[in-house]
Amino acid sequence: MPSAPDKIRNVAIVGHRGAGKTSLHEALLYEAGVISRMGTVADGTTVSDSDEDERERAMSIATCASTFSWEGRTINLLDTPGEPSFVADALSALHVCEAAIFVVNAVVGVEVQTVRLWERARELDLACLLYVNMLDRERADFFAVLEQLKASFGPHVVATEVPLEGEGEIAGVIDLVDMCALRQQGPARGAVAQEEIPPAQMERAQEYREKLMDEVSELSDALMERYLEGEQIEHAEIVAALKEGTNHGSLFPCVCGAATRNLGTGRLLGAIVEDLPSPVKHGELAIGARKLAPQPGAPLHAYVFKTRADAYAGRVNLLRVFQGTLRHDTQVYNSRTHGRERIGQIVRFAGAGVEHVGELSAGEIGAVAKLKETHAGDWLLAQDGELRALSLRAPAPVMAFAVSPKSHGDEEKMLSSLRRLQEEDPLIDLHRDPQTGEQIVGGLSQVHVEVLLERLRRRFGVEVECKPPRVPYRETIRRSASGHGRHKKQSGGRGQFGDCRIEIEPTDAEAELEFIDQIKGGVIPASFIPAVEKGVREAMSAGVLAGAPVRGVRVRLVDGAYHSVDSSELAFKLAGVAAMREALRAADPVLLEPVMLVRVSVPEECVGDVIGDLSSRRGRPQGMAPAGGLTEIRAEVPMAELLSYAGELRSITGGRGDYTLELLRYEEVPAQIAARVIEAAGAPSEAAHV
């Protein structure tokens, strides 16, 4: 039976890579009785990391969904990747949940990806709960991390429990609402004993209880007045105020534990049920002019947030029903294609298995397989209509490789398989380079592309050769010039004749071609002028320096000649190519390179080394700012200097550094470097004017 919307909790587990999200997801499933034993990331035995790539790399690459019941509520957990290269999955998960659990490493503290996801969660008005994990590790410090959380996310982050210390390690948690100790008796589910707070830890517990009460009392004028007057605030009032503050984003509870020991997970399940909102509590979703309410009887609106590509099962689409009910063996409309799709089997994921269900009601999350044209970002509707995809605002691909199949007969299979994998990860860029004819695969990082190509081999049996990342150079001009192109050919019978003269001048280096027809007196018939422009554009697709596309040029067609019999569109197109190439050579052409804004987040002790390395890459530091427990360095660096940066940063920071790239602009390449690029491209040296 479908769950009532007010009995549902949709929760994304998010945070930086290595914070223990997958271990927490595993522990929650175990504590809830969904699985009989807890797997580990190191052994590759967790429910979340079922893909071979995930097991080999010991990290999550795709979102894993799990549905189970706890205390009369249906909980949909989405375990998301923390690696920035796969941020699309984390962002998609946030869009279909009402709440997020942010997992933070108790040793490392707040990391950059956690900060970025927090900002997005707050933009989406999600309820946020923080879980400080790995308190059983050496150098773990809950109270230091709590201060980092307050500094990063605001003063309304408040501890609702603190660690219970025991013989030099965490032994459980101290509940600051009920003011009692919950001692862990072992990793078995429910193995917790309630006892009085040890006298040695009472002073600290009371200190943080007061901080909690200060935050709770601020949620209501009536509570504040009673609290200041010293009146006793009842337990039920504290719980109700905590729930209300968390639901409305005015309070962010912080809990703690050690997921691999199943410590603190029972308490966390209780917090999910008691403190986090249902779809009904969260309210309507506004999509343009539409308001989607979590009502099972309303017209269907289901959003596909994740697509999995399989060589045998085809597409498997994970979706969230925002309004109405999705039923087995019915037809729905895809708002993007406007085509109809038949809904076959509907499933929900329960641990490593699946549960077949007849329908998904408003607020529920599940999956449908074998839809013909539907993939991530599509809406399924009861009636055909326009509805835009939810905006992920994810970074653009910046790392590109040229790929080709090792077996010549596999090219079509490679392309079709790549397109299916792109449906699974919309941040992958696939296109054919118009200059070289190469198939280009782009992603957010080298790891991003490597995972894609490994999946191509494993799932679809296609092995490819991968060339190093390419830098998308451009060319432009620095002065005005003119060019004359004539195509004349006579070989018996009808000949070919086209003649044109153009003048070119520089414009904004980012601008596309501006073509102006200034022909007078009909020296070139109007029917042939588009052919001249076509020839000009063809010449601009591969410049005279390194064969890179030309930008920032205004072209005026000023004169020409034609023959009443021999002139043709082809002749004038070829004349346009010749005229443009002559003009480009005379216009002082220069090579341009992409300059990236690099944001590098590193530990404080690595800042000097990282800045020095960026400077050696022709980088220009733009400033620094704290980012959680790290320092974020901003710099402008040419893309050509960043092709091997991931490995270098890992080496400098011991694997603790992280970075993102964003295209800023194009700049002129220094003469010495430009000469090397032009030589490598095989362009004639006399064409260079850099």
GIFEN-V806913 format. One record per backbone hydrogen bond with DSSP energy under -0.5 kcal/mol. NH is the residue of the N-H (numbers start at 1). CO is the residue of the C=O. Records with the same first field share a line. If there is no record, write none. Layout:
NH = CO + CO
This chain:
7 = 4
8 = 5
9 = 74
11 = 9 + 76
12 = 99
13 = 78
14 = 12 + 101
17 = 82
19 = 16
24 = 20
25 = 21
26 = 22
27 = 23
28 = 24
29 = 25
30 = 26
31 = 27
32 = 28
33 = 30
34 = 29
35 = 29
44 = 40 + 41
45 = 40
46 = 40
50 = 48
55 = 51
56 = 52
57 = 53
58 = 54
59 = 54
64 = 79
66 = 77
67 = 349
68 = 75
70 = 73
73 = 70
74 = 7
75 = 68 + 73
76 = 9 + 74
77 = 66 + 75
78 = 11
79 = 64 + 77
80 = 13 + 78
86 = 83
87 = 84
89 = 86
90 = 86
91 = 87
92 = 88
93 = 89
94 = 90
95 = 91
96 = 92 + 93
97 = 94
98 = 10
99 = 10
100 = 127
101 = 12
102 = 100 + 129
103 = 14 + 101
104 = 131
105 = 109
106 = 133
109 = 105
114 = 111
115 = 111
116 = 112
117 = 113
118 = 114
119 = 115
120 = 116
121 = 117
122 = 118
123 = 119
124 = 120
125 = 122
126 = 121
127 = 98
129 = 100
130 = 253
131 = 102
132 = 130 + 255
133 = 104 + 131
135 = 257
137 = 134
140 = 137
141 = 106
145 = 141
146 = 142
147 = 143
148 = 144
149 = 145
150 = 146
151 = 147
152 = 148
153 = 149
154 = 150
157 = 154
158 = 156 + 252
160 = 254
161 = 254
162 = 174
164 = 172
165 = 163
166 = 169
169 = 166
171 = 164
172 = 164
173 = 182
174 = 162
175 = 173 + 180
176 = 160 + 174
177 = 160
179 = 175
180 = 175
181 = 195
182 = 173
183 = 181 + 193
184 = 171
185 = 191
186 = 191
191 = 188
192 = 190
193 = 183
195 = 181
201 = 198
202 = 198 + 199
203 = 199
205 = 201
206 = 202
207 = 203
208 = 204
209 = 205
210 = 206
211 = 207
212 = 208
213 = 209
214 = 210
215 = 211
216 = 212
217 = 213
218 = 214
219 = 216
220 = 217
224 = 217 + 220
225 = 221
226 = 222
227 = 223
228 = 224
229 = 225
230 = 227
231 = 226
234 = 232
238 = 234
239 = 235
240 = 236
241 = 237
242 = 238
243 = 239
244 = 240
245 = 241
246 = 242
247 = 243
248 = 244
249 = 246
250 = 245
251 = 245
252 = 156
254 = 158
255 = 130
257 = 132
258 = 263
261 = 258
262 = 259
263 = 258
264 = 262
268 = 264
269 = 265
270 = 266
271 = 267
272 = 268
273 = 269
274 = 270
275 = 271
276 = 271 + 272
279 = 5
282 = 278
283 = 279
285 = 292
286 = 284
287 = 285 + 290
288 = 286
290 = 287
292 = 285 + 290
293 = 291
295 = 293
296 = 294
298 = 295
301 = 323
302 = 380
303 = 320
304 = 378
305 = 303 + 318
306 = 318
308 = 316
310 = 314
314 = 310
316 = 308
317 = 368
318 = 306 + 316
319 = 366
320 = 303
321 = 364
322 = 301 + 320
323 = 301
324 = 295
326 = 360
327 = 325
328 = 358
329 = 343
330 = 327 + 343
332 = 341
333 = 381
334 = 339
335 = 333 + 379
338 = 334
341 = 332
343 = 330 + 341
344 = 342
346 = 357
347 = 367
348 = 355
350 = 353
351 = 349
353 = 350
355 = 348
357 = 346
360 = 326
362 = 324
363 = 321
364 = 361
366 = 319
367 = 347
368 = 317
369 = 345
370 = 315
376 = 423
377 = 304
378 = 375
380 = 302
381 = 333 + 379
382 = 300
398 = 443
399 = 443
400 = 398
401 = 441
403 = 401 + 439
404 = 465
406 = 463
408 = 406
410 = 407
411 = 408
414 = 410
415 = 411
416 = 412
417 = 413
418 = 414
419 = 415
420 = 416
421 = 417
422 = 418
423 = 419
424 = 420
425 = 421
428 = 425
429 = 442
430 = 428
431 = 440
433 = 431 + 438
437 = 433
439 = 403
440 = 431 + 438
441 = 401
442 = 429
443 = 399
449 = 445
450 = 446
451 = 447
452 = 448
453 = 449
454 = 450
455 = 451
456 = 452
457 = 453
458 = 454
459 = 455
460 = 455 + 456
461 = 457
462 = 456
463 = 461
465 = 404
467 = 402 + 465
470 = 400
472 = 470
473 = 471
474 = 592
475 = 549
476 = 590
478 = 587 + 588
479 = 587
481 = 504
483 = 502
485 = 500
487 = 498
488 = 486
489 = 496
496 = 489
497 = 566
498 = 487
499 = 561
500 = 485
501 = 559
502 = 483
503 = 556
504 = 481
505 = 554
507 = 552
511 = 508
514 = 553
515 = 513
516 = 514 + 555
518 = 516 + 557
523 = 520
528 = 525
529 = 525 + 526
530 = 526
532 = 528
533 = 529
534 = 530
535 = 531
536 = 532
537 = 533
538 = 534
539 = 535
540 = 536
541 = 537 + 538
542 = 539
543 = 548
547 = 543
549 = 473
550 = 540
551 = 475
552 = 511
554 = 505
555 = 514
556 = 503
557 = 516 + 555
558 = 501 + 556
559 = 501
561 = 499
567 = 563
568 = 497
572 = 568
573 = 569
574 = 570
575 = 571
576 = 572
577 = 573
578 = 574
579 = 575
580 = 576
581 = 577
582 = 578
583 = 579
584 = 580
585 = 581
586 = 582
587 = 583 + 584
590 = 476
592 = 474
593 = 667
595 = 665
596 = 637
597 = 662
598 = 596 + 635
599 = 660
600 = 598 + 633
601 = 599 + 658
602 = 600 + 631
606 = 603
607 = 604
610 = 606
611 = 607
612 = 608
613 = 609
614 = 610
615 = 611
616 = 612
617 = 613 + 614
618 = 615
619 = 614
620 = 636
621 = 619
622 = 634
623 = 634
625 = 632
627 = 630
629 = 110
630 = 627
631 = 602
632 = 625
633 = 600 + 631
634 = 623
635 = 598
636 = 620
637 = 596 + 635
639 = 594
641 = 638
642 = 639
645 = 642
648 = 644
649 = 645
650 = 646
651 = 647
652 = 648
653 = 649
654 = 650
655 = 650
656 = 653
658 = 601
660 = 599
662 = 597
664 = 595
665 = 595
667 = 593
669 = 591
674 = 670
675 = 671
676 = 672
677 = 673
678 = 674
679 = 675
680 = 676
681 = 677
682 = 678 + 679
683 = 678
687 = 684
688 = 685
689 = 589
